[in-house]
Amino acid sequence: MKRTVVIVDDSKFLLRVMQLYFEKTMDFEVVATGVNGVQAVELYRRFQPDLICLDLTMPIKDGEEALVEIITEFPLARVLIISALGGPSILRCMKLGAKAYLEKPFRLEDEEFQKDFKHTLLELFTK
């Protein structure tokens, strides 16, 4: 059975790129996508995926707020933060319960980036 993932980002282009990458390269089933933090929480509740990927900067409710809600309700949730923001924002999210993070922009054509991405995912499922 394939692992499931929900991807939430306000960039429709990035959603499509991530969906294709997870499905074609990582052999995950993308069960849903969303464009804001409200949808992130709703989609996590509905699907309870093996992994949720959250952007931090989104309209209506940002990724950090969505992370807090998801972790409060589902303490074992695997949350991968995806963001161009670094430093304090990422550290806060890791302290709040995110399991890992990836910085934008993605370089999916870069072998080293792909290797790091796969390693990050593997770590998420072995912790």
Order of alpha helices (4+ residues) and beta strands (2+ residues): beta-alpha-beta-alpha-beta-alpha-beta-alpha-beta-alpha
